[in-house]
Amino acid sequence: MSITIVKPEDIETRSMEIIVSELDGRTWPEPTFSVVRRCIHTSADFDYADNLVFSEDAAEIGVRVMREGADIVTDTKMAAAGINKAKLGSYGGQVHCYISDDDVVAEAKKRGTTRATVSMERGAEVAKGKPVVFAIGNAPTALVRICELIEDGSMRPALVIGAPVGFVNVVEAKEMLMEVLDRHGIPYIVPKGRKGGSNIAATICNSMIYYKG
C-alpha cells in the first residue's frame, strides 16, 4: 500500500470527495448536506448520514440566524474552542460557555444539580436579548433544562443542536428534546442515539457558519 502525497490545502477537498463517493449517490438539499458531510468528515463515521435528524428547514434557519448575529451557548469548553469565533464574530455573534464559571460551580453545588443545568439558565438570560443557538455536546441534563425553560416560557431558542454522547440518559434526553421542540415549533438538529459529542456540536455550528450558499 502506498501513501498518496496530498498538499495540505487540498486535504479537506479530497476528504469531501471521498465522503461523497462513499455515500454512493445519497444526497440532501443544501445546507443540510454540508452539515452531514462535515459531521462525517470530523468523525470518519458514516452513521451520521442516517442518525442526524433535522427539523423542517433547520439548517437553513441556522445559517440565517448565524449571519444575523446569533450567539451560541454551549455546555463544554471543547465545543466552545472548536467553534470558529472569529467568523461568527464577523456576523456579530459570540460563543458563551459558563460551565467553569465560579458562580455556576457554586450554585450547582448549593442546589445539588449539574453545572450544565445552571449553564443553560445563564444561556436563557442571553436569549432574552438576542437570538441564541444552543449547541450541546456532552450533558443530557442540559437538554432537560432547555426543555423545562422552553415549557415554562422562560426562553425560545433560535435553534437547538442536541448532540450529547454517551450511555446514561443520552437517548432519552434527545427524544424528550425533539418532542418538546416539535410541540413548540423550535428548530433543531439532533444525532439520534448514543453518538455525538462536543466535536460534533462544534462541527454542526461551523457547517452553518462557513456555509457559502
N, C-alpha and C positions, 0 to 999 in steps of 0.2 A: 504494500500500500504506500502510495507516495503522497506527500503533503503538497497541496496547491498553494502557491505563493499569491496572496491577495493583498493589495495595497490597503493600509489601514482605513483610508477614506472610502474604500469600496466594500468593506466587510459587511456593514449593515445592509447595503443594497443587495449583495449576494445572498445574505441570510434571508432577506424577504423573498427573493426569487425562489430559494429552496422551499420556504414555507408555502408559497403559493403553489409550487409544483406538487408538493406532497399533500396538499388539500384536494388534489385530483378534481379540479374544476369547481369545488364548492366555493361559493362567494356570498357576500352580503352587500346591501347598499352601503355606500359611504355616508357618514364617517364610521358606521358600525364596523365595517371591515377593517378599518385602521386599528380600532380597539382590539379586535380579535387577533390580528396579525401581531401587534405589539405584545399582547399577553403571551402568545406562543413564543415570540422571539425572546422575551425576558426569561421564560421558564423552560424552554425547549420541550414543552408539554402540549401535545395536540388535543388533550382533553378539553382545553379552553374553547375549542371550536364547537363543543357540544354543551359545556356546562355554563357558559355565560348567558345570563338572562337579561334582556333589555326590555324595559317597559316601552310603550309606544313613543318613538322619536327621542329616546333618552340620550343617545349620543349626539344628535343634532342639538338638543336643548343644552347639553353640556358644553358643546363648542360655543354656542351663542352666549351663554352666561359667563363663560371664561373670558370671552372677548369683550363682554360688557363690564368686566372688572369684578366678578365674584371672588370672594375669599374662599379658601379651603381650610377646613378644620379636620385634623387627623388625630388618630389615637396613639401614634408611635413616632418617636424621633427618627426612626429609619425611614418611614414613609415621608415625613417632612423633609428629610435630607435628600430623598430621591426625586422630589418634585422640582421641576425647573422654575425656581422662584424668580429668576431674572426675566424669563419670558412672561410668566404670569404677571410680574410687576409691571411689565411694559403695557399691559392692559389695565392696570390699576388694582390688581388683586394682591393679596398677601396669604401666606400659609401660617396657620396657627396650630401649635401643639402644646397643650397645657399639662401633659402627663407628669412632668417632673417639677412643675412649679411648686414652691414651698407651701403656698396656701392650699393648693389642690391636695397635696400629700397629707397635710394636717387635717383638712376637712374630711377626706376619705377615711382617715384613721378614726377621727372623732365619731363619724356616723357609722362606722363598721361596714363601709361599702368600698367599691373599687375606685381607683383613681380615674379609670376610663369613664365611669358613671359621672363623676364630678366634672371631668373634662368636657363631656357633652353638654352639661349645664352651662359651662363657660361659653361653649360654642353657640348655644341658644341665645346668649346675650349679644353676641356678634350678629347673629341672624336677625335681630330686631332692627338693625341699622342698614343692612345691605344684603344682597343675595349671597348665600353660603352653600358650598358643596361640602358635604360630609364624606370623607374618604377613610373608611375603617378597614384596617388590615390585620387586626390582632384580637380585639376584645369583643366577645359576644355580648358582654354587659353594656358595651357602648351602643350596640344595636337595640338592646332592650330599652335603654334610657331614651334613645332617639324616638322610639315608638311611643313611649309614655309622654314625652314632651309634645309630640305631634297630636296625640289623642286628647291631651288636656288643653290644647290650643296655645301652648307656650311658644311654638315656633312652626314655621313652614319652610323647610329647606328647598333650595333651588333644584337639588339633585342629591341622591344618596348613593354612594358606592359602598356596598356591603360585602367586604371581602375578608372577613376573619378566616384564619386557618386553624385546624386542629380537630379535636375529638369530643370535647365536653361542651355541649350546648351550642356548638357551631351551626350544625344543620338546622336545629330547631329555631335558633335566633334569626337565621336568614329567612326561613319560611315565615316566621312571625313578621319580620320586616316587610317582606313583599306583600303579605296580606294587608298590613296596615297602610302601606304606601298606595296600594291599588285602591283601597277604600277612600283615601283622601286625594287621589289623583296627583300624587307626587312622583316624579320620575326617578328611576333607579337603574343601576347596573349591578348585578349580583352574580358571582360564580357559585352556582348551586353546589351543595355537597361540602366536603371537608376541605377542599382546596381553596387557596387564596394566599393571603399574606401581605405584609407591608410593601413588598416589591411589586405585587400585582396592583394594590391600591394606588401606588405612585405611578405605575405604568398606565393605568386607565386614565388618570389625570393628565399625564403627559401626552397621551394619544390625542386628547381633545385640545390641549394647549398648543401642540405642534401642528395640528391639522391645518392644511393649506387650501382646502377646497372652498 
